[in-house]
Amino acid sequence: MSPPPASPATFLRNGWYTENHLQDFTAAREHGVIADSIGAGRIATALRKEFAEAAAVVLSTPGHEGQANELSGDVAWSFEEFATTAQELLGTSARYQALTSEAGRGVLDHPLRRLLAAHLTRLTTKSHAS
């Protein structure tokens, strides 16, 4: 007996969800500061609903078989822009505070979070050195 033919597969790799930044918006509302170590980096988030809509299109239309797709938001934004938007929406003062990698690790109080922060710092340092 021969094995069944391989099914065509399509891979969707969702980027960062906008909803992941709810805690940053909360920090802006409660403390007037959004602190992160992204520096001048930019991030193109999308709502979970938007990723789901993209998946629905891929699943319901032909021509995507055998592809791997990286999904992200349409526009990359900075944390400076995020703080400005939070300020406008909240009607209160909000600013972005850039953290050094060391300060970012200091914010984390759980041992597993510290381990993750150290690992991410090593990865970031390697990617910036290339």
RORORO-939727 format. One line per 8 residues: their letters; for each residue x, y, z of N, C-alpha, C. Coordinates in nm, 4 decimals. Last residue first. Layout:
// RORORO-939727
a) X Y Z X Y Z X Y Z | ...
//
This chain:
// RORORO-939727
sahskttl) 2.5321 4.2516 1.3412 2.5454 4.2045 1.2026 2.5314 4.3158 1.1034 | 2.4726 4.3673 1.5803 2.6149 4.3571 1.5472 2.6334 4.3152 1.4015 | 2.2013 4.3394 1.6070 2.2521 4.4745 1.5812 2.3984 4.4718 1.5416 | 2.1843 4.0675 1.6606 2.1251 4.1180 1.5355 2.1727 4.2588 1.5044 | 2.3142 4.0502 1.9117 2.3690 3.9793 1.7955 2.3139 4.0374 1.6662 | 2.1378 4.2032 2.0653 2.2763 4.2457 2.0529 2.3409 4.1797 1.9319 | 1.9088 4.0448 2.0490 1.9077 4.1809 1.9953 2.0493 4.2298 1.9723 | 1.9963 3.8120 2.1815 1.9521 3.8054 2.0426 1.9563 3.9428 1.9775
rtlhaall) 2.0501 3.9199 2.4363 2.1579 3.8568 2.3592 2.1204 3.8497 2.2118 | 1.7915 4.0029 2.5022 1.8985 4.1027 2.4915 2.0144 4.0453 2.4105 | 1.6591 3.7595 2.5192 1.6207 3.8544 2.4139 1.7275 3.9615 2.3948 | 1.7928 3.6548 2.7467 1.7988 3.5856 2.6180 1.7662 3.6818 2.5034 | 1.7174 3.8401 2.9416 1.8593 3.8203 2.9122 1.8760 3.7542 2.7754 | 1.4380 3.8030 2.9376 1.4952 3.9333 2.9035 1.6428 3.9200 2.8666 | 1.4209 3.5370 3.0286 1.3757 3.5713 2.8947 1.4364 3.7043 2.8498 | 1.5193 3.5757 3.2894 1.5871 3.4846 3.1987 1.5494 3.5153 3.0542
rrlphdlv) 1.3231 3.7480 3.3898 1.4627 3.7936 3.3822 1.5421 3.7067 3.2854 | 1.1032 3.5787 3.3788 1.1032 3.6995 3.2967 1.2454 3.7527 3.2818 | 1.1768 3.3913 3.5692 1.1630 3.3495 3.4298 1.1617 3.4691 3.3361 | 1.1803 3.5564 3.8077 1.3019 3.4917 3.7563 1.2917 3.4468 3.6106 | 1.0173 3.8731 3.7938 1.0027 3.7280 3.8031 1.1269 3.6612 3.7437 | 1.0479 4.1414 3.7414 1.0695 4.0947 3.8773 1.0584 3.9438 3.8944 | 1.1740 4.3768 3.5217 1.1183 4.2420 3.5326 1.1502 4.1832 3.6691 | 1.3178 4.6036 3.5302 1.1722 4.6152 3.5441 1.1092 4.4788 3.5695
grgaestl) 1.5753 4.5289 3.4704 1.5436 4.5664 3.6082 1.3951 4.5763 3.6341 | 1.5705 4.4952 3.1952 1.5806 4.3757 3.2788 1.5431 4.4080 3.4231 | 1.5629 4.7668 3.1301 1.4508 4.6802 3.0949 1.4523 4.5521 3.1756 | 1.8133 4.8498 3.2113 1.6951 4.9004 3.2825 1.5734 4.8143 3.2536 | 1.9661 4.7093 3.0189 1.9862 4.6858 3.1621 1.8641 4.7318 3.2422 | 1.8798 4.8224 2.7817 1.8582 4.6793 2.8041 1.8705 4.6469 2.9520 | 1.7187 5.1335 2.8617 1.8349 5.0572 2.8182 1.8035 4.9098 2.8414 | 1.4069 5.2612 2.7521 1.4843 5.1922 2.8547 1.6086 5.1304 2.7913
aqyrastg) 1.2437 5.5590 2.6763 1.3285 5.4511 2.6264 1.4094 5.3930 2.7416 | 0.9266 5.6514 2.7287 1.0556 5.6520 2.7970 1.1349 5.5319 2.7475 | 0.6824 5.8538 2.5862 0.7593 5.7306 2.5745 0.8910 5.7485 2.6471 | 0.4013 5.9986 2.7620 0.5270 6.0065 2.6874 0.5921 5.8695 2.6826 | 0.1055 6.1812 2.8135 0.1687 6.0494 2.8027 0.2950 6.0656 2.7200 | -0.1552 6.3648 2.9641 -0.0162 6.3607 2.9228 0.0345 6.2168 2.9204 | -0.4862 6.3002 2.8365 -0.3917 6.3282 2.9439 -0.2498 6.3204 2.8880 | -0.6641 6.2023 2.6551 -0.6802 6.3419 2.6957 -0.5923 6.3789 2.8143
lleqatta) -0.6559 5.9524 2.5437 -0.6835 5.9633 2.6868 -0.7123 6.1057 2.7317 | -0.5977 6.0048 2.2750 -0.7165 5.9277 2.3101 -0.7566 5.9443 2.4561 | -0.3570 6.1527 2.2954 -0.4743 6.2093 2.2277 -0.6032 6.1374 2.2688 | -0.1932 5.9673 2.4290 -0.2207 6.0997 2.4888 -0.3458 6.1612 2.4277 | -0.1821 5.7626 2.2415 -0.2417 5.7380 2.3737 -0.2797 5.8697 2.4396 | -0.0447 5.8985 2.0367 -0.1817 5.8513 2.0143 -0.2524 5.8256 2.1471 | 0.2007 5.9385 2.1664 0.1235 6.0536 2.1176 -0.0223 6.0145 2.0959 | 0.2784 5.6737 2.2099 0.2550 5.7612 2.3251 0.1723 5.8830 2.2839
feefswav) 0.3095 5.5935 1.9414 0.2115 5.5262 2.0277 0.1775 5.6146 2.1472 | 0.5215 5.7529 1.8628 0.3907 5.7714 1.7999 0.2800 5.7082 1.8836 | 0.7162 5.6370 2.0277 0.6886 5.7810 2.0375 0.5503 5.8097 1.9801 | 0.7219 5.3811 1.9300 0.6606 5.4007 2.0617 0.6378 5.5491 2.0899 | 0.6252 5.3809 1.5808 0.7237 5.3878 1.6885 0.6504 5.4033 1.8221 | 0.4894 5.1566 1.3342 0.4825 5.2735 1.4214 0.5901 5.2646 1.5284 | 0.4174 5.0548 1.0045 0.5042 5.0392 1.1222 0.5012 5.1686 1.2019 | 0.1192 4.9525 0.8597 0.2048 5.0673 0.8908 0.2869 5.0377 1.0156
dgslenaq) -0.0192 4.7133 0.8312 0.0160 4.7901 0.7116 0.1195 4.8982 0.7384 | 0.0952 4.4317 1.0288 0.0123 4.5483 1.0029 0.0616 4.6227 0.8800 | 0.1620 4.1056 0.8854 0.1866 4.2152 0.9797 0.0875 4.3270 0.9495 | 0.2631 3.7764 0.8033 0.1567 3.8760 0.8138 0.1951 3.9820 0.9167 | 0.4254 3.5857 0.5746 0.4500 3.6642 0.6957 0.3435 3.7739 0.6989 | 0.3526 3.2721 0.4412 0.3235 3.4152 0.4381 0.3499 3.4780 0.5737 | 0.4430 3.0216 0.2288 0.4574 3.0678 0.3670 0.4433 3.2194 0.3627 | 0.2700 2.7940 0.0101 0.3340 2.9214 0.0411 0.3468 2.9409 0.1911
gehgptsl) 0.1212 2.5756 -0.0690 0.2661 2.5636 -0.0675 0.3402 2.6922 -0.0349 | -0.1487 2.7608 -0.2032 -0.0936 2.6321 -0.1640 0.0594 2.6345 -0.1704 | -0.2779 2.9776 -0.2958 -0.1912 2.9986 -0.1798 -0.1194 2.8711 -0.1364 | -0.4640 2.9382 -0.4948 -0.3358 2.9988 -0.5296 -0.2406 3.0208 -0.4136 | -0.8097 3.0230 -0.4103 -0.7029 2.9365 -0.4607 -0.5718 3.0148 -0.4803 | -0.9623 3.1132 -0.0990 -0.9275 3.1463 -0.2376 -0.8107 3.0586 -0.2825 | -1.0008 3.0529 0.1668 -1.1173 3.0499 0.0782 -1.0864 3.0865 -0.0670 | -0.7669 3.0774 0.3109 -0.8375 2.9494 0.3133 -0.9476 2.9393 0.2086
vvaaaeaf) -0.7021 3.3465 0.2645 -0.6106 3.2412 0.2195 -0.6832 3.1067 0.2123 | -0.9212 3.4710 0.3895 -0.8966 3.4914 0.2463 -0.8084 3.3788 0.1922 | -0.8839 3.3876 0.6534 -1.0069 3.3509 0.5827 -0.9886 3.3661 0.4313 | -0.6427 3.5133 0.7158 -0.6493 3.3672 0.7121 -0.7726 3.3203 0.6348 | -0.7303 3.7792 0.7142 -0.6289 3.7350 0.6175 -0.6309 3.5836 0.6036 | -0.9045 3.7720 0.9318 -0.9573 3.8024 0.7988 -0.8593 3.7583 0.6904 | -0.7206 3.7227 1.1368 -0.8241 3.6233 1.1085 -0.8834 3.6460 0.9695 | -0.5774 3.9616 1.1338 -0.5077 3.8376 1.1015 -0.6085 3.7284 1.0648
ekrlatai) -0.7887 4.1291 1.2145 -0.7284 4.1470 1.0820 -0.6492 4.0234 1.0390 | -0.8380 4.0380 1.4730 -0.9457 4.0308 1.3739 -0.8878 4.0432 1.2322 | -0.6074 4.1138 1.6015 -0.6331 3.9705 1.5808 -0.7390 3.9504 1.4731 | -0.4548 4.3967 1.4410 -0.5557 4.3396 1.5302 -0.5730 4.1903 1.5010 | -0.1017 4.4352 1.4080 -0.2356 4.4259 1.3487 -0.3284 4.3663 1.4536 | 0.2035 4.6298 1.3981 0.1073 4.5389 1.4593 -0.0220 4.5352 1.3783 | 0.5018 4.6895 1.3271 0.3799 4.6925 1.2454 0.2821 4.5895 1.3008 | 0.7346 4.9035 1.4805 0.6638 4.7756 1.4848 0.5327 4.7904 1.4072
rgagisda) 1.0652 5.0348 1.5093 0.9268 5.0482 1.4654 0.8652 4.9088 1.4612 | 1.3112 5.1803 1.7312 1.2558 5.0747 1.6469 1.1090 5.0986 1.6142 | 1.4360 5.3464 1.9000 1.3768 5.4098 1.7817 1.3171 5.3057 1.6870 | 1.3641 5.1470 2.1777 1.4380 5.2629 2.1260 1.3642 5.3270 2.0101 | 1.2644 4.9304 2.3080 1.2675 4.9228 2.1619 1.3441 5.0406 2.1003 | 1.2224 4.9070 2.5779 1.3607 4.9147 2.5314 1.3727 4.9045 2.3800 | 0.9783 5.1184 2.7359 1.0150 4.9995 2.6611 1.1583 5.0165 2.6118 | 0.7074 5.2789 2.8911 0.8506 5.2482 2.8962 0.8772 5.1173 2.8231
ivgheraa) 0.5003 5.5371 2.8918 0.5116 5.4069 2.8280 0.6608 5.3790 2.8188 | 0.3398 5.7334 3.1347 0.4657 5.6898 3.0736 0.4474 5.5519 3.0119 | 0.1237 5.7961 3.2874 0.1674 5.8961 3.1904 0.2962 5.8596 3.1192 | 0.0077 5.6145 3.4588 0.1341 5.6765 3.4996 0.1850 5.7846 3.4049 | -0.2422 5.5312 3.3566 -0.2200 5.5343 3.5013 -0.0966 5.6133 3.5431 | -0.2222 5.5574 3.0753 -0.3366 5.6130 3.1474 -0.3059 5.6311 3.2959 | 0.0156 5.4192 3.0240 0.0027 5.5600 2.9840 -0.1101 5.6269 3.0612 | -0.0538 5.1663 3.1175 0.0551 5.2399 3.1829 0.0479 5.3878 3.1480
tfdqlhne) -0.2504 5.1024 2.9275 -0.2870 5.1140 3.0688 -0.1813 5.1930 3.1458 | -0.0887 5.0848 2.7045 -0.1933 5.1867 2.7069 -0.2390 5.2113 2.8512 | 0.0616 4.8643 2.7814 0.1291 4.9918 2.7577 0.0293 5.1075 2.7618 | -0.1322 4.6657 2.7941 -0.0647 4.7037 2.9180 0.0113 4.8361 2.9013 | -0.1981 4.6460 2.5210 -0.2973 4.6970 2.6153 -0.2308 4.7423 2.7447 | -0.0406 4.5322 2.3313 0.0042 4.6593 2.3886 -0.0993 4.7227 2.4816 | -0.1565 4.3153 2.2183 -0.0467 4.2898 2.3120 -0.0002 4.4177 2.3815 | -0.3292 4.4061 2.0242 -0.3836 4.3853 2.1589 -0.2752 4.3574 2.2628
tywgnrlf) -0.1770 4.3888 1.7963 -0.1965 4.5209 1.8569 -0.2451 4.5062 2.0005 | 0.0475 4.1168 1.7686 -0.0904 4.1632 1.7830 -0.0946 4.3010 1.8485 | 0.3024 4.0670 1.5315 0.2680 4.1075 1.6678 0.1258 4.1621 1.6710 | 0.2258 3.8313 1.2734 0.3174 3.9212 1.3416 0.2650 3.9529 1.4809 | 0.1659 3.4944 1.1852 0.1142 3.6222 1.2336 0.2258 3.7016 1.2997 | 0.2244 3.3169 0.9203 0.2974 3.3557 1.0415 0.2490 3.4941 1.0820 | 0.0837 3.0513 0.7628 0.0625 3.1929 0.7931 0.1346 3.2229 0.9241 | 0.1396 2.8167 0.5131 0.1760 2.8634 0.6463 0.1511 3.0128 0.6573
tapsappp) -0.0225 2.5544 0.3542 0.0061 2.6974 0.3510 0.0335 2.7404 0.4936 | 0.0151 2.2484 0.1794 0.0052 2.3249 0.3037 0.0377 2.4705 0.2770 | -0.1314 1.9740 0.0158 -0.0651 2.1037 0.0056 -0.0882 2.1834 0.1348 | -0.0641 1.6466 0.1268 -0.1604 1.7564 0.1177 -0.0852 1.8873 0.1033 | 0.0760 1.3793 -0.0524 0.0953 1.4899 0.0423 -0.0097 1.5979 0.0198 | -0.1142 1.0794 -0.0977 -0.0415 1.1953 -0.1514 -0.0336 1.3069 -0.0465 | -0.0566 0.8026 0.1291 -0.1457 0.8984 0.0623 -0.0648 1.0164 0.0084 | 0.1741 0.5356 0.0433 0.1264 0.6431 0.1322 0.0348 0.7379 0.0570
sm) 0.0607 0.2157 -0.0881 0.1418 0.3374 -0.0964 0.0850 0.4454 -0.0030 | 0.0848 -0.1168 0.0000 0.0000 0.0000 0.0000 0.0895 0.1234 0.0000
//
